[in-house]
Amino acid sequence: MASTISAGTSAGTAIAIAGDTTGNLAFTTQAGTYTQTLPNATGTVMVSGNMPAFFVYLSTTQTGNTRSTWNKIRFNSEAYDTANAFDSTTNYRFTPQVAGYYTILLTAEDATGVASSYQYLNIYKNGAGVCKTLTSSSSNGESSVVSAIIYLNGSTDYIEGYFYMAGAGTSSIDGDTSNGYNTYMSGSLVRGA
């Protein structure tokens, strides 16, 4: 059974909301000049209360990273974490409980100051690299940035940030926050599964 809700006057500027037997919902001007139909959708309807978003950062410089190997960035501070899905104390990872496509941004700044070297930055999903970037390093303070839209299943999939500095010895990842964040990661749900 279809039903209609109308609002406004008969001048044609008001909106009529009508549902039909298939589950579609149509918004139509009373004059019938414009119709927007919302199909009968399956899945989760996204509202601000269930769309996870986070912003985490290093609040102290991460030292002692082995060079020429991938080192997990230990994001130890949160600006916000709307779904309490980022572990900033043990695993340093984002594990959302809502399935969908997430935009992830990762940036890190070298604090080692090694000339004629290079650094990589990589977004890891479930312990494996997904997207990386390369930056030549000529002095202290070189930054790398990488971003992607990544599907997460809403139960077991997780995201981490990794840093790689070429050469021998150890490297440092800048955690200075005195004039803005130097090393951080952010993400948010952009589309449900």
C-alpha positions in Angstrom: 0.0 0.0 0.0 1.4 3.4 -1.0 0.9 6.5 1.1 1.7 10.2 0.6 2.7 13.0 2.9 2.3 16.5 1.5 3.6 19.8 2.9 2.9 23.3 1.8 0.4 24.9 -0.4 -1.1 24.0 -3.8 1.1 26.6 -5.5 3.6 23.9 -6.6 6.5 24.8 -4.3 5.7 22.3 -1.6 7.0 18.7 -1.4 5.1 15.4 -1.5 6.7 12.4 0.1 5.3 9.1 -1.2 6.3 5.5 -0.6 5.3 2.6 -2.9 5.0 -1.2 -2.5 8.6 -1.8 -3.6 10.0 0.1 -0.7 11.1 3.2 -2.8 10.6 6.6 -1.4 9.9 9.5 -3.8 10.2 13.2 -3.0 8.2 15.2 -5.6 7.1 18.9 -5.9 3.4 19.2 -5.9 3.5 20.5 -9.4 5.3 17.3 -10.4 8.2 19.1 -12.0 11.0 17.4 -10.0 11.1 13.9 -8.5 14.0 12.4 -6.4 13.6 8.7 -5.7 15.4 6.9 -3.0 15.6 3.2 -3.8 14.9 0.4 -1.3 18.5 -0.1 -0.1 20.0 -2.9 1.8 22.8 -2.7 4.3 23.6 -0.1 6.9 22.2 3.5 6.6 25.1 5.8 7.4 24.4 8.6 9.9 26.9 10.7 11.8 26.6 8.4 14.9 28.0 5.3 13.1 30.6 6.7 10.7 34.0 6.1 12.4 36.6 8.8 12.1 40.0 9.3 13.8 43.0 11.5 13.9 46.1 10.2 15.7 49.7 11.5 16.0 53.1 11.1 17.5 53.5 13.3 20.5 57.1 12.3 21.1 59.8 11.5 18.6 60.0 7.7 17.9 63.7 6.8 18.1 65.6 3.5 17.7 64.0 2.4 14.4 66.1 -0.1 12.5 67.0 1.4 9.1 66.5 -0.4 5.9 63.5 -2.2 7.4 59.8 -1.3 7.9 59.0 0.1 11.3 55.5 0.5 12.7 54.7 4.1 13.7 53.5 4.0 17.3 50.9 6.7 17.2 50.5 7.4 20.9 48.1 10.3 21.0 44.6 10.9 19.7 43.0 14.2 18.7 39.8 12.3 18.2 38.5 8.7 17.7 34.7 8.8 17.3 34.2 5.0 17.5 37.0 4.2 19.9 38.5 2.1 17.1 42.1 3.2 17.2 44.4 1.5 19.8 47.0 4.1 20.7 48.5 2.2 23.6 49.4 -1.4 22.5 48.9 -2.3 18.8 48.8 1.3 17.3 46.1 0.3 14.8 42.7 1.3 13.5 40.1 -1.6 13.7 36.6 -0.2 12.8 33.5 -2.2 13.6 31.5 -0.7 10.6 32.2 -2.3 7.2 32.9 0.0 4.3 35.3 2.1 2.4 37.6 4.3 4.4 39.8 7.2 3.3 43.2 6.9 5.1 45.8 9.6 5.2 49.3 9.0 6.6 52.2 11.4 6.9 55.5 11.1 8.7 58.6 13.3 9.1 62.1 12.1 9.3 64.0 13.4 12.4 67.3 11.6 11.6 68.9 14.2 9.3 70.6 11.8 6.9 71.6 13.4 3.6 71.4 11.6 0.2 69.1 8.9 1.5 65.4 8.1 1.0 62.4 7.1 3.0 59.2 5.2 2.4 55.8 5.5 4.0 53.3 2.7 3.8 49.7 2.1 4.8 49.4 -1.5 6.0 46.2 -3.5 6.0 46.2 -6.7 8.1 50.0 -6.7 8.4 50.8 -6.2 4.7 51.6 -3.0 2.7 48.8 -1.6 0.6 50.0 1.8 -0.6 53.4 3.5 -0.3 55.3 6.6 -1.3 58.9 7.4 -1.7 60.7 10.7 -0.6 64.3 11.6 -1.2 65.9 12.8 2.0 68.6 15.5 1.8 68.3 16.9 5.3 66.5 16.7 8.6 62.7 17.2 8.4 61.8 15.6 5.1 58.1 14.5 5.1 56.3 11.7 3.2 52.5 11.6 2.6 50.4 8.8 1.3 46.6 8.3 1.1 44.1 5.8 -0.2 40.5 4.6 0.0 40.6 1.1 1.5 37.8 -1.4 2.1 37.6 -2.7 5.7 35.2 -5.5 6.7 34.1 -4.0 10.0 35.3 -6.8 12.2 38.8 -8.1 11.7 40.5 -5.8 9.2 42.9 -3.2 10.6 45.1 -0.4 9.4 48.6 0.6 10.6 51.2 3.1 9.4 54.8 2.0 8.6 58.0 4.0 8.0 61.2 2.9 6.2 64.5 4.9 6.1 67.3 3.5 3.9 70.8 3.0 5.2 72.5 1.5 8.3 72.0 2.1 11.9 68.8 3.6 13.4 66.4 6.4 12.4 63.9 8.7 14.2 60.4 9.7 13.3 59.6 13.3 14.3 57.0 13.6 17.1 57.4 17.4 17.5 53.9 19.0 18.0 55.1 22.5 18.9 53.9 24.1 15.6 51.4 21.5 14.4 51.6 17.7 13.9 54.6 16.4 12.0 53.6 12.7 12.0 50.0 11.7 11.9 47.3 9.4 10.5 43.6 10.1 9.9 40.7 8.2 8.5 37.0 8.2 8.1 34.2 6.1 6.5 33.2 7.5 3.1 30.8 4.8 2.0 29.2 1.8 3.7 29.8 -1.8 2.4 
